């Protein structure tokens, strides 16, 4: 199992969250399992999310997907996200 974390600023958390929730079924078909979303304590528009994947290849294909980029742009993600991959220790 691979857990992917993504952190990025958004223009408005409520708008971003609606787009994120609307993408749930599509995200699942792209191999994402499980999720959690966090906001920075001092900036609600600083968002971190995680998703699990069966493999690193699936996780990378997801994060590099043009469709994901399109949804992120529409959701108000600004700047390049920070992405990192982990495995259980």
Helices and strands as residue ranges (DSSP letters): E 2-10, H 13-22, H 24-29, E 33-40, E 43-53, H 56-63, H 66-75, E 77-86
